Structure formats: C-alpha cells, structure tokens
C-alpha cells in the first residue's frame, strides 16, 4: 500500500520533472548495480563526433555520482526547483520548459568543452535554481534551517555548500552563467526599449507537447451544447 501511495504521488508530479528525475535515479541505480559504467556516460567530444556515441550528449546530464549524500542533495534540489518552475512560471507551457532544457544543455555542452567538464547534471541543476530564484525575488528561503535569505541568493549559497563538500565550483558557475543568459534573453531583454524575444520555442515542440488552444470563436454543435436543466414535475 505504501508503494502504491508513493507511485500515485509521483504520477501527480508534472511530466518533465517526473521524466528527468526518474532518468537521473535510474541511471545512478544502473551504475550502482554495475549495469553501466560512468565511462560509458561522460561527455567526450572525440567519442561523440568521431565514434558517434551521441548518447553521451544526454547521459552526462543524468549521472550525479555514486549513491551518497551528494547524490541525494542534488536530487532534492533538482526535483524541488524543477517542479516549482514547471508548476509555476511554466505552467501550461511544457514545450517552453523543454526548450529551456535544450537551450541550457546545448550552451553548457559548448562551454563545457572549454573547461573539460565531463558531467553537467549539477550545472543543469544550478541553472534551474537560478532561473527560479530570479523569477521569485520576494520569496524567502530557509536553507536547511541554518540561514534564511531572499531567493536570488540561493544559487550562491548552493555554490558555497558545494565547495564545502569538496566539489569544483566551476560546474556551478557554468550553470549560473547559462541560467543568467536564459533569464536575460527571456525575461529582461524583451522588456527593454527595442527588445524582443529571441528564444522562440519551435512550433513542432508546441504541437507535440502543449494542449491545443481553444478557439474563442468556436461555436459548439447543438448536440454538444449542455441541455437546460428541467425541474422535476410536482407529484
């Protein structure tokens, strides 16, 4: 019964958050069970473009290291802030949310080439947190009961905590930088004098992922119109 309750609760999670979180957990479980090796997952330009191992363009975003505190910490923030974005500013805009993932993934991959970064899942998490924090500037965040601050400080607090865990902050900085580029192009520049939206979600994604918009001029057929409620005849 407990598993059924958890499954039902998980199915209530928005689709993109559910799919990405599940993919990360399953990938880590496969490595833990030695069904896969991290050497089959990491980003390697030579293997991608010369050996055509194109799956590495995706799998390097799915592996957060072996099971342990760092993994659960990252999964907590991925799940929480991915869900908050999808249920908040991206509500009803699944195609735009997926396009943000694609934009961030491509840009991180290109910039990651400069820093010889092999796994970019943590950078993607930092991007999600950064975009949420900039769109929720008035929200106060309680950081593990230790600190309370405004949401825009959260990405920097996470970076400091990552440093305490002994991780390289280069990945966090990459995620913050890509998140800021997305936020600027999507939320800031279009509202400037002469500005316009440069990040346009492809129409095929909208057709594939978004519910079709209802035509306000559509008139339903007579048989589709609700019938008036007739009172019961008095006895």
Secondary structure as UniProt FT lines:
FT   HELIX           2..11
FT   HELIX           15..32
FT   TURN            33..34
FT   HELIX           38..40
FT   HELIX           45..49
FT   TURN            54..55
FT   HELIX           56..59
FT   TURN            60..62
FT   HELIX           69..87
FT   TURN            88..92
FT   HELIX           94..115
FT   HELIX           121..135
FT   TURN            137..138
FT   STRAND          140..143
FT   TURN            144..146
FT   STRAND          147..150
FT   HELIX           151..153
FT   HELIX           154..164
FT   TURN            165..166
FT   HELIX           169..183
FT   HELIX           184..188
FT   HELIX           189..191
FT   TURN            193..194
FT   HELIX           203..209
FT   TURN            216..217
FT   HELIX           222..224
//
